[in-house]
Amino acid sequence: MHAVATPSAALSATGQRRPLCVDLDGTLVRTDLLIEAVLALLKQNPLNALLLPLWLLKGKTHLKQQIAARVDLDPTRLPYDQPLLDYLRTEKVSGRELILATASHRKYAEQVACHLGLFDEVLATDAEANLSGTGKRDRLVARFGTGGFDYAAAGVSDLAVWSHAGAAIVVNAPPRVPDQVRGVTRIEVVLASPPPRPVDYFKAIRLHQWLKNLLVLVPLALAHQLDQPMLLLQATLAFLAFGLCASSVYLLNDLLDLPADRAHPTKRYRAFAAGTLPIRHGLALIPILLVAALALALLLPVSFLGSLALYYGLTCAYSLRLKRMVLLDVFTLTVLYTLRVIAGAAATGVVPSFWLLAFSMFLFLSLALVKRYAELLLIQQGERQDETVGRGYRLVDLETLSQFGITSGYLAVLVLVLYINGDTVSAQYRHPEVIWLLCPLFLYWISFIWLLARRGRMHEDPVLFAIEDRRSHWLFALMALIVWAAM
């Protein structure tokens, strides 16, 4: 909600309306362009991280200059603050002069100004000076005089500028900031969007994705040892450790994928891409979640810690590079799913069988291909004929991916058939012949998943689809009943 000031409230001593200077980061856009540019630089090449401190030693101005020379940002897809934009458009129509005054590099500021078409002038960081804090204050005072301008911004760090402004426009500031602003100048208007909610953080860490980590229980279940309290506790700790570790990587992936997510038909609504959550919060949560995962992993056998470390390293490699490499991306996802099974075995001391690993490999490859197929199909349905954003696949690959995925899913069922026909099943189950009923059920489920995918009715993540799909629930419950009857 916001209150609009009358034009007379912004008059200078000369009777003219004071120019309105608008901050960019965290105000006009609900993000930080410097952080986004650094993340884009690291995604280009993680070794660029070694250059950042060297540039910073020469000053923040030099740092911004070097980053801007190497990184482009798309101003058309940035998460702009809509209430502020509406206010600025009203002020522009009334004839008020608008100035974009930002600590961001001039390259990005001018691109934003050109895209919006609202600003009469741009004051920004360039090769000569870093326009932040007192530097911005001094530039505005030199340009307009003390009290000769109004200033729109969002944070405590802007008090130095507000103290020399004729009036303040407070945008999405923390609760205590308006009172502090009133101590240094008059508030013309307060613009406030809904603050982040706890559910936004849960969505950002993808708590619902933790259900995938139930795979760590599979070795214990197949070994018929779920009734062992100590082993079940170890498996539970492994589940939590994997969840925390995965959430840390999800956040990293989202921050590195901001441009691609904003160009995606559904991912653009993710918290960081949409500006619902501050990027700084994501950067803070990444190490917190990772340390918590490590603390739990230290309570389990060293082999589990090794599996978790491999999972983390592979997911980071996937986020930085592998996800953009055709076919290698889906094979990496297959390994990441299978690693959960291996880690569950490591946590409980259960030795996973060759049959389990082979079945997992083919099944998860099929599901990974469903995920990629569904993403590519969304592009086709959106009538976009180019490559998918951030991927190497083309629309012509749809049929090939489908063939690969269906074949892989049926091979998983073939592995199950060969396993049931072996001596191991006869030794573990009193009625091994009942296990055969699993085969047609798995065949049906794989066929059902791919049929929906081909019809364009599959979620991008088939695992999450299975978790939400009632028909899958009944199938899995029937499979569990068959295994119980065979014991």
NORSULHU-V588319 format. One record per residue. N is the residue number from 1. BURIAL is + if it has 24 or more other ideal C-beta (glycine too) atoms within 12 Angstrom, else -. Layout:
BEGIN
n-><N,N>
burial-><BURIAL,BURIAL>
END
This chain:
BEGIN
n-><1,2,3,4,5,6,7,8,9,10,11,12,13,14,15,16,17,18,19,20,21,22,23,24,25,26,27,28,29,30,31,32,33,34,35,36,37,38,39,40,41,42,43,44,45,46,47,48,49,50,51,52,53,54,55,56,57,58,59,60,61,62,63,64,65,66,67,68,69,70,71,72,73,74,75,76,77,78,79,80,81,82,83,84,85,86,87,88,89,90,91,92,93,94,95,96,97,98,99,100,101,102,103,104,105,106,107,108,109,110,111,112,113,114,115,116,117,118,119,120,121,122,123,124,125,126,127,128,129,130,131,132,133,134,135,136,137,138,139,140,141,142,143,144,145,146,147,148,149,150,151,152,153,154,155,156,157,158,159,160,161,162,163,164,165,166,167,168,169,170,171,172,173,174,175,176,177,178,179,180,181,182,183,184,185,186,187,188,189,190,191,192,193,194,195,196,197,198,199,200,201,202,203,204,205,206,207,208,209,210,211,212,213,214,215,216,217,218,219,220,221,222,223,224,225,226,227,228,229,230,231,232,233,234,235,236,237,238,239,240,241,242,243,244,245,246,247,248,249,250,251,252,253,254,255,256,257,258,259,260,261,262,263,264,265,266,267,268,269,270,271,272,273,274,275,276,277,278,279,280,281,282,283,284,285,286,287,288,289,290,291,292,293,294,295,296,297,298,299,300,301,302,303,304,305,306,307,308,309,310,311,312,313,314,315,316,317,318,319,320,321,322,323,324,325,326,327,328,329,330,331,332,333,334,335,336,337,338,339,340,341,342,343,344,345,346,347,348,349,350,351,352,353,354,355,356,357,358,359,360,361,362,363,364,365,366,367,368,369,370,371,372,373,374,375,376,377,378,379,380,381,382,383,384,385,386,387,388,389,390,391,392,393,394,395,396,397,398,399,400,401,402,403,404,405,406,407,408,409,410,411,412,413,414,415,416,417,418,419,420,421,422,423,424,425,426,427,428,429,430,431,432,433,434,435,436,437,438,439,440,441,442,443,444,445,446,447,448,449,450,451,452,453,454,455,456,457,458,459,460,461,462,463,464,465,466,467,468,469,470,471,472,473,474,475,476,477,478,479,480,481,482,483,484,485,486,487>
burial-><-,+,-,-,+,-,-,-,+,+,-,+,-,-,-,-,+,+,+,+,+,+,+,+,+,+,+,+,+,+,+,+,+,+,+,+,+,+,+,+,+,+,+,-,-,-,-,-,-,-,-,+,-,-,+,-,-,-,-,+,+,+,+,+,+,+,+,+,-,+,+,-,+,+,+,-,+,+,+,+,+,-,+,+,+,-,+,+,-,+,+,-,-,-,-,+,+,+,+,+,+,+,+,+,+,+,+,+,+,+,+,+,+,-,-,+,-,+,+,-,+,+,+,+,+,+,-,-,+,+,+,+,+,-,+,+,+,-,+,+,+,-,-,+,-,-,+,+,+,+,+,+,+,+,+,-,+,+,+,+,+,+,+,+,+,+,+,+,+,+,+,+,+,-,-,-,+,+,-,-,+,-,-,+,+,+,+,+,+,+,+,-,+,-,-,+,-,-,-,+,+,-,+,+,+,+,-,-,+,+,-,+,+,+,+,+,+,+,+,+,+,+,+,-,-,+,-,-,-,-,+,-,-,+,+,+,+,+,+,+,+,+,+,+,+,+,+,+,+,+,+,+,+,+,+,+,+,+,+,+,+,+,+,+,+,-,+,+,-,+,+,+,+,+,+,+,+,+,+,-,+,+,+,-,+,+,-,-,+,+,-,+,+,+,-,+,+,-,-,+,+,-,+,+,+,-,+,+,+,+,+,+,-,+,+,+,+,+,+,+,-,+,+,+,-,-,+,-,+,+,+,+,+,+,+,+,+,+,+,+,+,+,+,+,+,+,+,+,-,+,-,+,+,-,+,+,+,+,+,+,+,+,+,+,+,+,+,+,+,+,+,+,+,+,+,+,+,+,+,+,-,-,-,-,-,-,-,+,+,+,+,-,+,-,+,-,+,+,-,-,+,+,-,+,+,+,-,+,+,+,+,+,+,-,+,+,-,-,+,+,-,-,-,-,+,-,-,-,+,-,-,+,-,-,+,+,+,+,+,-,+,+,+,+,+,+,-,+,+,+,-,+,+,+,-,-,-,+,+,+,+,+,+,-,+,+,-,-,-,-,-,+,-,-,+,-,-,-,+,-,-,+,+,-,-,-,->
END
